[in-house]
Amino acid sequence: MIEYLWKAAFVFYYQTLKQAEALVSKRLQLILKGKSSSVAPGMRRSGTLPKLTPQEPKPLDPCARYLLNNAKYLKYDDYLKAGFPIATGVIEGACLSPPD
């Protein structure tokens, strides 16, 4: 999911890593709070800014679509409250899991 966020951030801040990082961080925090469904529409609205060419907002749709299509699985707030590790894949999740 985070790779989608990075691609979306570079639509707006392709020259400045700090600003892109801030945008990813802000949206990621919302997603971790269980608000992935509210992040997606904001991305799509941002893609309609007049300063963007028709091609520039293309990465926004896959990101928004991913967030909306997987919203029922992106309940990170519930997972964190339950003490589950949050990771991008099996290996990362295994590394974060406490030993038995």
LOFI-664965 format. One line per 4 residues: number of its first residue (from 1); for each residue y, x, z of N, C-alpha, C. Coordinates in steps of 0.1 Angstrom, whole numbers. Layout:
NUM	Y:X:Z:Y:X:Z:Y:X:Z ~ ...
***
This chain:
1	-12:8:0:0:0:0:13:9:0 ~ 12:20:7:24:28:8:28:34:-5 ~ 18:36:-14:22:42:-27:30:32:-35 ~ 27:19:-33:36:9:-40:50:9:-34
5	51:11:-21:64:11:-15:73:23:-20 ~ 66:34:-21:73:46:-27:78:44:-41 ~ 69:39:-49:73:36:-63:85:26:-64 ~ 84:16:-55:95:6:-55:108:13:-50
9	107:22:-40:119:28:-35:126:37:-45 ~ 118:44:-53:123:53:-63:130:45:-75 ~ 128:32:-76:136:24:-85:150:25:-82 ~ 153:25:-69:167:25:-65:173:39:-61
13	164:48:-56:168:61:-51:159:72:-57 ~ 159:73:-70:151:83:-77:157:97:-75 ~ 169:98:-72:175:112:-71:177:116:-56 ~ 175:107:-47:177:111:-33:165:107:-24
17	157:117:-21:145:115:-13:148:109:1 ~ 159:113:7:163:107:21:165:92:20 ~ 172:87:10:174:73:9:162:66:6 ~ 153:71:-3:140:65:-6:132:64:6
21	132:75:14:124:76:26:129:65:36 ~ 141:63:37:147:53:46:143:39:42 ~ 143:37:29:139:23:24:124:21:26 ~ 116:31:24:101:29:26:99:27:41
25	106:35:49:104:34:64:108:20:69 ~ 119:15:64:124:1:68:114:-10:64 ~ 109:-9:51:100:-19:47:86:-18:53 ~ 82:-5:56:69:-3:62:70:-9:77
29	81:-7:84:82:-12:97:81:-27:97 ~ 87:-34:87:85:-48:86:71:-53:84 ~ 64:-45:75:50:-48:72:42:-46:84 ~ 44:-36:92:37:-33:104:39:-44:115
33	50:-51:114:53:-62:123:48:-75:118 ~ 40:-74:107:34:-86:102:42:-94:92 ~ 52:-88:86:62:-96:78:61:-91:63 ~ 48:-89:58:47:-84:45:51:-95:35
37	49:-108:38:53:-119:29:68:-120:28 ~ 76:-115:37:90:-116:36:96:-103:29 ~ 88:-92:28:93:-80:21:92:-82:6 ~ 81:-89:2:79:-91:-13:90:-98:-20
41	95:-110:-15:106:-116:-22:119:-108:-23 ~ 121:-101:-12:133:-92:-12:133:-82:-22 ~ 121:-76:-25:119:-66:-35:122:-72:-49 ~ 117:-84:-51:119:-90:-64:134:-94:-66
45	140:-98:-56:155:-101:-57:163:-89:-60 ~ 159:-78:-53:166:-65:-56:164:-60:-70 ~ 153:-64:-76:151:-60:-90:160:-67:-100 ~ 167:-77:-96:176:-84:-105:190:-79:-105
49	192:-68:-97:206:-62:-97:211:-59:-111 ~ 223:-62:-114:228:-59:-127:229:-45:-131 ~ 229:-36:-121:230:-21:-125:217:-15:-130 ~ 206:-23:-129:193:-18:-133:190:-22:-148
53	184:-12:-155:179:-15:-169:167:-24:-168 ~ 163:-31:-179:152:-39:-179:139:-32:-175 ~ 138:-19:-177:126:-12:-174:125:-7:-159 ~ 136:-4:-153:137:2:-140:130:-7:-129
57	131:-20:-129:125:-27:-118:110:-30:-120 ~ 104:-24:-130:89:-27:-133:80:-24:-121 ~ 82:-13:-113:74:-10:-101:75:-20:-90 ~ 85:-28:-90:87:-38:-79:77:-49:-80
61	73:-53:-91:64:-65:-92:50:-61:-87 ~ 44:-50:-91:31:-47:-85:31:-46:-70 ~ 42:-40:-65:43:-39:-50:44:-53:-44 ~ 53:-61:-49:55:-75:-43:42:-83:-45
65	35:-82:-56:23:-89:-59:12:-84:-49 ~ 11:-71:-47:1:-66:-37:4:-72:-23 ~ 16:-72:-19:19:-77:-5:16:-91:-4 ~ 19:-99:-14:17:-114:-14:2:-117:-15
69	-5:-110:-24:-19:-113:-26:-28:-108:-14 ~ -23:-99:-7:-31:-93:4:-25:-97:18 ~ -16:-106:18:-9:-109:31:-19:-113:42 ~ -29:-120:39:-39:-124:49:-46:-112:55
73	-46:-101:48:-52:-89:54:-42:-79:60 ~ -30:-81:58:-19:-72:62:-14:-76:76 ~ -22:-80:84:-17:-85:98:-18:-73:107 ~ -10:-63:103:-10:-50:111:-5:-52:125
77	4:-62:127:8:-64:141:-3:-68:150 ~ -12:-77:145:-23:-82:152:-33:-70:154 ~ -35:-62:144:-45:-51:145:-40:-41:155 ~ -27:-38:155:-22:-28:164:-23:-33:179
81	-20:-46:181:-21:-52:194:-36:-51:199 ~ -45:-52:190:-59:-52:194:-64:-37:195 ~ -56:-28:192:-59:-14:194:-67:-8:182 ~ -67:-15:171:-73:-9:159:-65:1:153
85	-71:12:147:-63:22:140:-59:16:126 ~ -47:20:122:-42:16:109:-42:29:101 ~ -49:27:89:-50:39:80:-51:34:66 ~ -49:43:56:-49:40:42:-63:40:36
89	-73:44:44:-87:44:38:-97:47:49 ~ -109:48:45:-120:49:54:-120:63:61 ~ -117:73:54:-116:87:60:-105:87:70 ~ -93:83:67:-82:83:76:-85:74:88
93	-91:63:86:-94:54:97:-104:60:106 ~ -114:67:101:-124:74:109:-118:85:117 ~ -108:92:111:-102:103:118:-93:98:130 ~ -88:86:129:-80:80:139:-88:73:150
97	-100:70:147:-108:63:157:-112:72:168 ~ -111:67:181:-116:75:192:-131:76:192 ~ -136:88:196:-150:90:197:-157:81:207 ~ -169:77:204:-177:69:214:-182:77:225
***
